[in-house]
Amino acid sequence: MELAYYSDYAVRLVNTEEPARGKDALTSIEAVRELFGENQSAARRAADADVTRFRSVRARLRAVFEAADGGDETLAVDLLNSLLLEFPVSPQISGHDTRDDDGRPLWHMHLADHPSNATAGYAAIAAMGLAFHLTEYGVDRLGLCEAAPCRNAYLDTSTNRSRRYCSDRCATRANVAAYRARKRLEADRSESTGRTADSAQRTAANGER
């Protein structure tokens, strides 16, 4: 498994909150445990205190995405480095999958869970995964959805670095809004042009009298 895969841990945590909408899904131990996905052994370590700790880490991860989205690469890296220093990882070689031909293990790098508490384990994996993604693909591959008021975090994996939205739904919504805005602008211009033409005709008529 590529280490950049773990960057999804950061996206999942950041997107439990929608600040512009005043929504927060991270309100219980169950919500914390759901973030771990299939890693149930780590999820079982979650306790009441982890809800608040996870929110704190979430704010710091969002700050990384905000800095990257704003074009401040140095700040994004500095913020991420502070997380890496506070929540170090324990890389290990894992071979839980096997080759089909000879049954030998498929060795790969794996980020082991931090043993102290659920928050430390999750933060370590999320920060390291995001760091691998940043260094592999570039700071500009970390973004925040442009479909206001969404602002969900996303990782741009497009070939031409063109992603602007967190999902197809937000992209469609933004395109529809832009289309309607253009139509309103065209209608306003047409109405303004019509009024100008009427005014010119009235002025000409008055001059002929």
N, C-alpha and C positions, 0 to 999 in steps of 0.2 A: 504494500500500500504506500503510495506517495505521501510524503509528510505534508505536502500542501493540502491534502484532503482534510486535515484537521482544522483548516481555516474556516470550515463551515460551522465549527463550534462557536466561533466569534460572531458570525452572521446570525446564527440561531438565537444567541443570547441578546445581541443588540436589538433584534426585531421583536423581542417580547414587549417592547414599549413603543408607543406611537405618541411622542410628546405633543405634536400639533393637534392631535385629537383628544389628548388627555386620557389615553388608554394605557393600561399596564396589566399585562397578563401574568406577571411574576409576583403572585400574591400568596403562594402557599408552597409547602414542601413538595406537594404533588407536581406543581408546575416546574420546580427545580429538577425533580427526578426525570421529568419528561425530556428535558434538554439533553440528557445523556444518551437518549436513544436506546440502542441495543446493549450498551455498557451498564448492565443492571448491577453489577458488583459495586461500581463506583456510585451509582444512584442511591444504593441502600445506605450509604454513609451520610446522606443529607439529613440535617437537623433543622430545628426552627431558626437558629441563628444564621443559617446559610441563605435564607431569603434576603435578609438585609445585606449580607456580604456579596451575594450575587448581584444585587442592584448596584453596589459600589463598583464592582468590576465592569458591569455593563456600561456605566457612565464613562469609565475610562476607555473602554473599547470604542464606544461611539465617538469619543473625542478623537481617536485615531482616524476613524472614517471621515469625520468632519474636516480634519486638517488635510487629509489626502484629497477630499472632494474640493476643498478650497485652494488646492495647488501648493500648499505649504508642506513640501516633502520633508524638510528637516524637522519640523514640529511633529509630523506623523511618526517619523522614525524615533525621535526622542521619547515620545509618549509610549511607543511600543517597547522600546528598550527598558523603560522604567518598569513595565509589567514583566518583562523577561527576567529582570534582576530580582524582582520581588517574588515571582513564582517560577523558580527554575524547574526544568523538566528532567526526566530520567530516561534517556533513550536506551532502548534495548533491541537486540536482534530477535525477531520472532519468526517462528516457522509453523504456525497452526494450520496452514494450507499445505497440500502436497501436490507433487507433479503427477499428471495423469499417466505418464509413460512408465515411470519406475518407482513411484510412491515416495520419492525423496522429498524432504521439506522444501517449500518455496520460501527461502530466507528473505526477510525484508526488515526495514527499520520500523520500530514501533515506539510510540511515546507512552511510557508507563504512567499510570495514575499516581499522583502524589498521595502519600499515605496519611497526611495529617488531617485533612477534612475535605469535604466535597468541593467547596469553593476553590481551595488551593489547587486541587487536582484539575478541575475544569479550566480555571484561569491559565494554568501552565500549558495545557494542551491547546487552548484557544489562541493564546499569545504566540506560541511557537508555530502553530499552523499558519497564523496570519503573517508571521515573520518570513516563513518559507515562501508563501504566496507573494509577498511584497518583493522579496529579493529575486524571485524567479521571474516574475512577470512585470514588475514595476509598480511604483506607488500609485500611478494614475489608474491602476486596475481596481482600486478600492473606491467605491462610490456610494452616493446616497441618491435615492430615487428622486427624479425631477418632477414627478407627478404630484404636485402639492395637493393636500397636505401630508402625503404619505411619508417621505423621507426615510424609508426603510433602507438598510444597508444591503449592498450586493457586491459580488466579486465579478469583475468583467473578464470573461474568458473568450470573448469574440475575437475573430482573427484580425479585425481592423480597428479594435479599440473603440467601438462605436456605441457600446451599451450606455443607456441613460436612465433606464427604469428597472425596478426590482423584479417585475413580472410582466407577462403579456397583458394581463388585465390592466395594469397601470399604464402601459404603453398605449393600449387601445383608448383608455379614458382620456389620456393626454392628447392623443391625436384627434379625438372627437371634439374635445374642448377647443383645440387650436382651429379646427375646421369651422366650428360655430363662431369663433371670434373673427375669423376672416370674413365669413358671411355677413356678420353684423357690421364690420368695417366697410365692406362693399356696399351694403344697403345704406349706411350713413353717408358714404361718399356720393352715391347715386341720388339720395334725397337732397344733399347739399348742392349737387350739380343742378338738379331740377329747380331748386329754389333760386339759384343764381341765374339760370336761364329765364325763369319767369320774371325776375326782377329786371333783367336786361330788356326783356320785351316790353314791360310796363314803362321803363324809362324811355325807350325808343318811341313808344306810342305817345307819351306825354310831349316829347319833343316835336312830333309832327303836328300837334294841335296849334 
